[in-house]
Amino acid sequence: MDRRYHRGEIAVQERAGVADRAAHAERAIGTTVPAVAADFLAAQPMIVVGAADGDGRVWATVLTGRPGFVRTVGDTAVTVAARPRPDDPLADVLADASGTGVRVGMIAIEPGTRRRMRMNGTARPTGGGLHVDLDQVYANCPKYISKRTPGPAAVAGSGAAAVRGTELTAPQRAAVTSADAFFIATADTEGNTDASHRGGNPGFVHVPASDRIVWPDYPGNSMFMTAGNLAVNPAAGLVFPDWRTGGLLHVTGTARTIWDADRAAAYPGAQRLTEFAVTRVVEVPGSTGLVWSAPEYSRHSPELS
């Protein structure tokens, strides 16, 4: 895949007035994993994966394992020694061995050091995990990441059944509005998928209705890969980790960028807003089997009134 920006990304960069900075940032996008990045991946206990299901709905999930469960193969592929639980919305998608593979976006994030790395490519199932051939590899800035460290060992998943719905329940709305981080997966018109992090102080995500989620767009790396994808394909998936219990709240639907400066002004630090329309919800208690320490919020995150 040509790593140059597609038309949606270019259009958003130009509208935001950052085309020159975006062109400079594009130089950071590679197709291979540098040695230092390979070491970083091997030290991680989690990785976020985004993909579309058979109906075109985009989902995001979190895979975990003991450090070393993500490894590079040469410098153009990675293996992940994990797959989602059977009730995860991406379980069947990532286990499908037919066809030519599944387009995935991935982000490895180390909250303890606020480092992150994004990788996009094509995944195929292995005996107990995934093999992903990469075509985009790049690092991101550490802004808005809450600092936290994993517990001394993975804990067993709760085994409780997944809860499914078409809108957020009251407890789920409370979890979303108290979140300091979540992950979003999007895709372009050709299905090339991307996964990204969104963070801020608790309360930065708003839930004006059980089928609506809104969050501010803070200044970032000027690439606008998420907003660029949404400009050509509104399908998106969110995952909200419960850092205390290992649970995951998956939400899929459609999203759009709101450029109205008056609306954005109501959200401290926002340059724009993203509005998400919920169509399906899957909550999987104890999904990851990994718990984390209490957070230290990023100094870059705007204070909320």
C-alpha positions in Angstrom: 0.0 0.0 0.0 1.3 3.5 -0.9 1.9 5.1 2.5 1.2 8.6 1.2 -1.9 10.4 2.7 -5.2 9.6 1.0 -7.6 12.3 -0.2 -9.6 12.4 3.1 -6.5 13.0 5.2 -5.3 15.7 2.8 -8.7 17.4 2.8 -8.8 17.5 6.6 -5.2 18.7 6.9 -5.9 21.5 4.4 -9.1 22.5 6.2 -7.2 22.6 9.6 -4.5 24.7 8.0 -1.7 22.2 8.8 -0.8 20.9 5.4 2.9 21.9 5.6 3.3 20.3 9.0 1.5 17.2 7.9 3.8 16.9 4.9 6.8 17.0 7.3 5.2 14.5 9.7 4.7 12.1 6.8 8.4 11.5 6.7 8.0 9.6 10.0 5.8 6.9 8.4 7.8 3.9 7.5 7.2 0.4 6.3 9.7 -1.4 8.6 10.1 -1.8 12.3 13.4 -0.2 13.6 15.4 -2.2 16.1 14.5 0.1 19.0 10.8 -0.2 18.1 11.1 -4.0 18.0 12.5 -3.9 21.6 9.7 -1.6 22.6 7.1 -4.0 21.2 8.7 -7.0 22.9 8.3 -5.3 26.3 4.6 -4.6 26.0 1.8 -6.5 27.8 -1.0 -5.2 25.6 -1.7 -4.1 22.0 -4.9 -2.5 20.6 -6.3 -3.9 17.3 -9.0 -2.4 15.1 -10.7 -4.1 12.1 -14.0 -4.3 10.3 -16.4 -7.2 10.7 -18.2 -9.0 7.8 -21.0 -6.3 7.8 -18.6 -3.4 7.5 -18.9 -2.4 11.2 -15.5 -1.2 12.6 -14.5 -2.4 16.1 -11.5 -2.0 18.4 -10.2 -4.4 21.0 -7.3 -4.9 23.3 -5.1 -8.0 23.3 -2.9 -8.8 26.3 -0.1 -11.2 27.2 3.1 -11.4 29.1 5.8 -9.2 27.7 7.2 -10.9 24.6 3.8 -11.9 23.3 4.3 -9.3 20.5 7.4 -9.8 18.4 8.8 -8.7 15.1 9.4 -11.1 12.2 12.4 -9.6 10.3 11.4 -5.9 10.2 8.3 -6.1 8.1 5.9 -8.1 10.2 4.8 -8.8 13.8 3.3 -11.8 15.5 0.8 -11.5 18.4 0.5 -14.5 20.6 -3.1 -13.8 21.5 -6.5 -13.5 20.1 -9.8 -12.1 21.5 -12.1 -14.0 23.8 -14.9 -15.8 21.9 -17.5 -13.1 22.9 -15.3 -10.3 21.7 -16.8 -8.6 18.6 -13.5 -9.2 16.6 -13.1 -12.8 17.7 -14.5 -14.4 14.5 -12.9 -11.7 12.3 -9.4 -12.3 13.6 -9.8 -16.1 13.5 -10.8 -16.3 9.9 -8.2 -18.1 7.9 -10.0 -17.8 4.6 -9.3 -15.2 1.9 -6.4 -12.9 1.8 -6.3 -11.7 5.4 -7.9 -8.9 7.4 -6.9 -5.3 7.3 -6.0 -4.2 10.8 -4.8 -1.1 12.5 -2.8 -1.5 15.7 -1.4 0.7 18.4 1.1 -0.5 21.1 1.1 1.9 24.0 3.2 1.9 27.2 1.3 4.1 29.7 4.1 3.9 32.2 6.4 5.9 29.9 3.7 7.5 27.7 5.3 6.0 24.6 3.2 4.7 21.7 3.7 3.1 18.3 1.2 2.6 15.5 1.2 -0.2 12.9 -1.2 -0.9 10.1 -1.2 -4.0 7.9 -2.8 -7.4 7.0 -3.5 -10.0 9.7 -3.8 -13.7 9.3 -4.5 -16.2 12.1 -1.8 -18.5 13.4 -2.2 -21.4 15.8 -2.8 -19.2 18.9 -2.6 -15.7 17.6 -1.9 -13.4 14.6 0.7 -12.8 12.0 0.5 -9.2 10.6 2.4 -8.1 7.5 3.0 -4.4 7.9 2.8 -1.5 5.5 2.7 1.5 7.9 4.8 1.9 11.0 5.2 5.2 12.9 5.6 6.6 16.4 3.3 9.2 18.0 3.8 12.0 20.5 3.1 11.2 24.2 0.5 13.9 24.7 -2.7 13.2 26.7 -1.6 9.7 27.8 -2.3 9.0 31.5 0.6 7.4 33.2 -0.1 4.0 34.7 1.7 0.7 35.2 0.4 -2.9 34.9 -0.1 -5.0 38.0 2.6 -7.5 39.0 0.9 -10.3 37.1 -2.1 -10.9 34.8 -5.3 -11.8 36.6 -7.7 -14.4 35.4 -10.6 -13.1 33.4 -14.0 -13.0 35.2 -15.6 -15.4 32.7 -18.8 -13.4 32.9 -20.9 -13.3 29.8 -20.7 -10.4 27.4 -23.5 -7.8 27.7 -24.8 -6.6 24.3 -27.1 -3.8 23.3 -27.8 -1.1 20.7 -27.2 1.9 23.1 -25.3 2.6 26.3 -26.8 1.7 29.6 -26.6 4.1 32.5 -23.6 2.3 34.1 -21.9 2.3 30.7 -22.6 6.0 30.2 -21.0 6.6 33.6 -17.9 4.6 32.7 -17.5 6.5 29.4 -17.8 10.0 31.0 -15.3 9.1 33.7 -12.7 7.7 31.3 -9.3 9.3 30.9 -8.5 7.2 27.8 -10.0 5.2 25.0 -9.0 3.9 21.6 -10.7 4.5 18.2 -10.4 2.4 15.0 -11.3 3.8 11.6 -10.8 2.8 7.9 -10.6 4.4 4.5 -12.7 3.5 1.5 -10.4 0.6 0.6 -10.6 -0.9 4.1 -7.1 0.1 5.3 -7.6 0.4 9.0 -6.0 2.6 11.6 -6.1 2.5 15.5 -5.5 5.6 17.6 -5.5 6.7 21.2 -7.6 9.5 22.7 -6.9 10.8 26.2 -7.7 13.6 28.6 -8.8 14.3 32.1 -11.8 12.4 33.3 -14.9 14.1 31.9 -13.4 15.0 28.6 -15.7 12.5 26.9 -19.4 13.5 26.9 -22.5 11.3 26.5 -25.4 13.6 25.7 -27.7 10.7 24.9 -27.5 6.9 25.2 -26.7 6.7 21.5 -24.3 9.6 21.3 -20.7 10.2 22.4 -18.8 13.5 21.9 -15.2 14.3 22.6 -12.8 17.2 21.9 -10.1 17.1 19.3 -6.9 18.4 21.0 -3.8 19.5 19.1 -1.8 16.5 17.9 0.6 15.4 15.2 -1.2 17.1 12.3 -1.5 13.8 10.4 -5.3 13.6 11.0 -5.4 9.9 10.1 -8.6 9.3 12.1 -10.4 12.4 10.9 -9.2 11.8 7.4 -10.6 8.3 7.4 -13.9 9.6 8.8 -14.1 12.2 6.0 -14.4 9.3 3.5 -15.8 6.5 5.6 -17.8 7.3 8.8 -17.6 3.8 10.2 -15.7 3.7 13.5 -15.2 1.6 16.6 -14.3 2.6 20.2 -13.0 0.5 23.1 -12.9 1.8 26.6 -10.7 -0.3 28.9 -11.6 -0.7 32.5 -8.0 -0.3 33.8 -9.0 -1.6 37.3 -10.7 -4.8 36.3 -9.5 -5.7 32.8 -13.0 -5.3 31.3 -13.6 -3.8 27.9 -16.5 -1.7 26.6 -16.7 -2.0 22.8 -18.8 0.5 20.8 -19.4 0.6 17.1 -21.2 3.1 14.9 -20.4 6.1 12.8 -18.5 9.3 13.6 -18.0 12.8 12.1 -15.8 15.8 12.7 -17.6 18.9 13.9 -15.8 22.1 12.7 -18.2 24.5 14.4 -15.9 26.8 16.5 -18.8 27.9 18.7 -19.6 24.3 19.7 -15.9 23.4 20.2 -15.5 26.4 22.5 -17.7 24.7 25.1 -14.9 22.0 25.5 -11.7 23.4 27.0 -8.7 23.0 24.7 -10.8 21.7 21.8 -9.9 22.7 18.3 -12.8 20.6 16.9 -15.2 17.9 18.1 -15.9 14.4 17.1 -19.5 13.2 17.4 -20.1 9.4 17.5 -23.5 7.7 16.8 -23.8 4.4 18.6 -25.3 1.4 16.8 -24.0 -1.5 18.8 -22.4 -2.1 22.2 -20.6 -5.1 23.6 -19.3 -5.1 27.2 -16.9 -8.0 28.1 -16.2 -8.1 31.8 -12.6 -9.2 32.8 -11.7 -9.5 29.1 -8.0 -8.7 29.2 -7.1 -10.3 32.5 -4.7 -7.4 33.1 -5.1 -4.7 35.8 -3.3 -1.3 36.1 -2.3 1.2 38.7 -4.1 4.4 39.4 -3.4 7.0 36.8 -1.2 10.1 36.8 -2.9 12.4 34.3 -1.0 14.1 31.5 0.1 17.7 32.1 -0.9 18.3 28.5 -4.6 17.5 29.1 -6.7 20.7 29.4 -8.2 21.4 32.8 -11.9 20.9 32.8 -14.4 23.2 34.5 
